[in-house]
Structure formats: C-alpha cells, structure tokens
C-alpha cells in the first residue's frame, strides 16, 4: 500500500512539473503553446491509464467505475443551461474519496469524454478530461486525511476546485480564440470568468453539503460488500 501511494503521489508531482515546464516554454514560444499543451495533456494521461491497465481488476470494479462515470456524465446534461453548475464534480470527488485516487482519475477523465458526446466535443474536451481527472485524483490522495473526514474540509476542497477547474479551462479559450496574448488580456479573461468559477465552486459546496455523506455510506457499503477497489 505504501509503495502504491508513493507511486501515485510521484505521478501527480511529475505531471504538475510537466505543466509548469509547458507554461515556462510559453514565455518563449507563445504561438506554439496550444499544441504543446495538448501534447503534455496526452502524455500526462498515459501513465495513469497504463497503471490502470496493469492492475488486476475484476468485473465488479469495472462496472462500478463505468456506473460512476455514467452518472457523472449524465448529471451534466440537465444542468447544462446553468453556466458552471457542475454536479459531475461532486460525483468525481465522491468517487475519489471512497475508492481512491486512481478511480477518481478514471471517473473524471471518462465522464468528461462521455458527456461531451451529448454536449459537444472540441479542444476543450482534453482540458476537461485532465482537470476533472486531477480533481478526482487529489480527492483520492486526501481520502484518509483528517481534513477530508469533516464537512468543512470537504466543502473547502470542493470550493477550491471550482476555481482551479475554471482557471485551467480558461487556457483553451484564450489559446484557441486569440493569436496574440498580452498580460492585460490574460488577466482580464480570468477576471471575467470569476462569477462562472464562483458558481462552480458554490455548486460544489451545495452538492457536497447535501449529498456527500449519503454517497459515502452507499459507496462504502458497495466497496465492503464486494471487496473491490481496495
């Protein structure tokens, strides 16, 4: 278990460092930022999927991941008319907290890809896959901490990720629609997204406060009953 946890933490640290390298490269090669970001997104996902493929899983584990990903994907559709209200984030966070970082990542990436078959695929899909995947991963990495055992800590986590998700998603918008990027435009774009990011953050707190306790009990029973995803 210690070795597995160490590997998972090492993967996320390496991934974040790679993202920082891409941002640094942008200072020289801003016109190549978008293809570099896409490349890094793909490369950063490969280790997670490879690790998942090498792990022995049974039918129950595959089914629960598929069901959670489907719930997260479908839950986006009724709320698509409400900008940045994302119940998918709640499902992904719950998945990571109960079943661990790897499942949280898989549910996050898969649900983004699946839901966009209904809501529309585009360059934003890879960014959503990565952002929601890391959201589920970090929830899983914190699952056994005192902070995440309490509603306050869970709410702060959800609120914070509402902004992190929005900040990351701003990158594709800025890079696809505008060739020339200035610091003024960059900061203005993030300022303009504040209310949308706030809506996502507050909706995370809302769903976590009302439903997370029951979800943890139900998913916890499934985990114990079938002895899966330990």
C-alpha positions as CSV (number, residue, x, y, z in Angstrom):
1,X,0.0,0.0,0.0
2,X,2.9,2.4,0.9
3,X,4.6,1.7,-2.5
4,X,1.3,2.2,-4.4
5,X,0.6,5.5,-2.6
6,X,4.2,6.7,-3.2
7,X,3.9,5.9,-6.9
8,X,0.6,7.7,-7.2
9,X,1.9,10.8,-5.5
10,X,5.1,10.8,-7.6
11,X,3.0,10.6,-10.8
12,X,0.9,13.7,-9.8
13,X,4.1,15.6,-8.9
14,X,5.7,14.8,-12.2
15,X,2.5,15.7,-14.1
16,X,2.3,19.1,-12.4
17,X,6.0,19.8,-13.0
18,X,5.5,19.0,-16.7
19,X,2.6,21.5,-16.8
20,X,4.9,24.1,-15.3
21,X,7.5,23.4,-17.9
22,X,5.0,24.0,-20.6
23,X,4.0,27.3,-19.1
24,X,7.7,28.3,-18.9
25,X,8.2,27.3,-22.6
26,X,5.3,29.6,-23.5
27,X,7.2,32.6,-22.4
28,X,9.4,32.0,-25.5
29,X,7.1,30.2,-27.9
30,X,3.7,31.6,-27.2
31,X,2.5,30.7,-30.8
32,X,3.2,27.0,-30.1
33,X,1.6,26.9,-26.7
34,X,-1.6,25.2,-27.7
35,X,0.0,22.2,-29.5
36,X,2.5,21.9,-26.6
37,X,-0.4,21.9,-24.1
38,X,-2.3,19.3,-26.0
39,X,0.9,17.1,-26.2
40,X,1.5,17.4,-22.5
41,X,-2.1,16.7,-21.6
42,X,-1.9,13.4,-23.7
43,X,1.5,12.5,-22.2
44,X,0.4,13.2,-18.7
45,X,-2.7,10.9,-19.0
46,X,-0.7,7.9,-20.4
47,X,0.9,6.9,-17.1
48,X,-2.5,6.8,-15.3
49,X,-4.1,4.7,-18.0
50,X,-1.1,2.4,-18.2
51,X,-1.0,1.9,-14.5
52,X,-4.8,1.1,-14.5
53,X,-4.3,-1.4,-17.3
54,X,-1.6,-3.3,-15.5
55,X,-3.6,-3.6,-12.2
56,X,-5.7,-6.7,-11.8
57,X,-9.3,-5.7,-11.8
58,X,-12.5,-7.8,-11.6
59,X,-15.8,-7.3,-13.3
60,X,-17.3,-5.6,-10.3
61,X,-14.6,-3.0,-10.3
62,X,-15.0,-2.2,-14.0
63,X,-18.8,-2.0,-13.5
64,X,-18.6,0.5,-10.6
65,X,-16.2,2.7,-12.5
66,X,-18.4,2.6,-15.5
67,X,-21.6,3.4,-13.5
68,X,-19.9,6.3,-11.6
69,X,-18.6,7.7,-14.9
70,X,-22.0,7.4,-16.5
71,X,-23.7,9.1,-13.5
72,X,-21.2,12.0,-13.6
73,X,-21.6,12.3,-17.4
74,X,-25.4,12.2,-17.4
75,X,-25.7,14.6,-14.5
76,X,-24.1,17.4,-16.6
77,X,-26.9,17.4,-19.2
78,X,-29.9,18.6,-17.0
79,X,-27.7,21.4,-15.7
80,X,-26.2,22.5,-19.0
81,X,-28.5,25.5,-19.1
82,X,-27.0,26.8,-15.8
83,X,-23.5,28.0,-16.6
84,X,-20.7,26.3,-14.5
85,X,-23.1,24.4,-12.2
86,X,-21.4,21.0,-12.4
87,X,-22.8,18.1,-10.4
88,X,-20.2,16.0,-12.2
89,X,-17.6,17.5,-10.0
90,X,-19.4,16.2,-6.9
91,X,-19.7,12.7,-8.3
92,X,-16.0,12.7,-9.2
93,X,-14.9,14.0,-5.8
94,X,-17.1,11.3,-4.1
95,X,-15.6,8.6,-6.3
96,X,-12.0,9.6,-5.3
97,X,-12.8,9.9,-1.6
98,X,-14.4,6.5,-1.4
99,X,-12.4,4.4,-3.9
100,X,-9.1,6.2,-4.1
101,X,-7.1,8.4,-6.4
102,X,-6.9,6.0,-9.4
103,X,-10.6,5.5,-9.6
104,X,-11.2,9.2,-9.1
105,X,-9.0,10.0,-12.0
106,X,-10.6,7.4,-14.3
107,X,-14.1,8.6,-13.4
108,X,-13.1,12.2,-14.0
109,X,-11.5,11.6,-17.4
110,X,-14.1,9.2,-18.7
111,X,-17.1,11.2,-17.6
112,X,-15.8,14.3,-19.4
113,X,-15.3,12.4,-22.6
114,X,-18.7,10.6,-22.4
115,X,-20.7,13.7,-21.6
116,X,-19.3,15.7,-24.5
117,X,-20.8,13.2,-26.9
118,X,-24.1,14.9,-25.9
119,X,-22.8,18.4,-25.2
120,X,-20.3,18.7,-28.0
121,X,-16.7,17.6,-28.5
122,X,-13.9,20.1,-29.1
123,X,-10.5,21.2,-28.0
124,X,-11.9,21.8,-24.5
125,X,-12.6,18.0,-24.1
126,X,-8.9,17.2,-23.3
127,X,-8.7,20.0,-20.9
128,X,-11.9,18.9,-19.1
129,X,-10.6,15.3,-19.0
130,X,-7.4,16.4,-17.4
131,X,-8.9,18.9,-15.0
132,X,-11.6,16.5,-13.8
133,X,-9.2,13.6,-13.7
134,X,-6.8,15.6,-11.4
135,X,-9.8,16.6,-9.3
136,X,-10.7,13.0,-8.6
137,X,-7.1,12.1,-8.1
138,X,-6.4,14.7,-5.5
139,X,-9.7,13.8,-3.7
140,X,-8.4,10.2,-3.6
141,X,-5.0,11.2,-2.3
142,X,-6.6,13.1,0.6
143,X,-9.2,10.4,1.4
144,X,-7.6,9.2,4.6
145,X,-6.7,12.6,6.0
146,X,-8.4,14.3,9.0
147,X,-9.2,17.3,6.9
148,X,-11.4,15.3,4.5
149,X,-13.2,13.5,7.3
150,X,-15.1,16.6,8.0
151,X,-17.7,18.6,6.1
152,X,-15.8,21.8,6.4
153,X,-12.7,20.3,4.8
154,X,-14.7,18.6,2.1
155,X,-16.5,21.9,1.3
156,X,-13.3,23.8,1.2
157,X,-11.8,21.2,-1.2
158,X,-14.9,21.4,-3.5
159,X,-14.9,25.2,-3.4
160,X,-11.2,25.5,-4.2
161,X,-11.5,23.0,-7.1
162,X,-14.4,25.1,-8.6
163,X,-11.9,27.8,-9.2
164,X,-8.9,25.6,-10.2
165,X,-11.1,23.9,-12.8
166,X,-12.2,27.2,-14.2
167,X,-8.7,28.7,-14.3
168,X,-7.4,25.7,-16.1
169,X,-10.3,25.7,-18.6
170,X,-9.6,29.3,-19.4
171,X,-6.4,28.3,-21.1
172,X,-8.0,26.6,-24.1
173,X,-10.4,29.5,-24.6
174,X,-7.5,32.0,-24.6
175,X,-5.2,30.0,-26.8
176,X,-7.7,28.9,-29.4
177,X,-9.5,32.2,-30.0
178,X,-6.7,34.6,-29.8
179,X,-3.3,34.6,-31.5
180,X,-1.8,37.5,-29.6
181,X,-1.8,37.1,-25.9
182,X,-0.9,40.0,-23.6
183,X,-0.8,40.0,-19.8
184,X,-3.7,42.5,-19.8
185,X,-5.9,40.3,-21.9
186,X,-4.8,37.2,-19.9
187,X,-5.7,38.8,-16.5
188,X,-8.9,40.2,-18.0
189,X,-10.1,36.8,-19.2
190,X,-9.6,35.4,-15.8
191,X,-11.3,38.3,-14.1
192,X,-14.3,37.9,-16.5
193,X,-14.6,34.2,-15.6
194,X,-14.7,34.9,-11.8
195,X,-18.5,34.7,-11.5
196,X,-18.7,31.4,-13.5
197,X,-15.9,29.9,-11.4
198,X,-17.7,31.1,-8.3
199,X,-20.9,29.4,-9.5
200,X,-19.0,26.1,-9.9
201,X,-17.3,26.5,-6.5
202,X,-20.6,27.2,-4.7
203,X,-22.5,24.4,-6.5
204,X,-19.7,22.0,-5.4
205,X,-20.3,23.1,-1.8
206,X,-24.1,22.8,-2.2
207,X,-23.9,19.2,-3.6
208,X,-21.2,18.1,-1.1
209,X,-23.2,19.5,1.9
210,X,-26.5,17.9,0.9
211,X,-25.4,14.6,-0.6
212,X,-21.8,13.6,0.1
213,X,-22.4,11.9,3.4
214,X,-25.1,9.6,2.0
215,X,-23.0,8.9,-1.1
216,X,-20.0,7.9,1.0
217,X,-22.2,5.5,3.0
218,X,-23.7,3.9,0.0
219,X,-20.5,3.6,-2.0
220,X,-18.7,2.4,1.2
221,X,-21.2,-0.4,1.6
222,X,-20.6,-1.5,-2.0
223,X,-16.9,-1.4,-1.5
224,X,-17.1,-3.6,1.6
225,X,-19.7,-6.0,0.3
226,X,-17.9,-6.8,-2.9
227,X,-14.4,-6.3,-1.6
228,X,-13.5,-4.2,-4.6
229,X,-11.1,-1.3,-5.3
230,X,-9.0,-1.6,-2.2
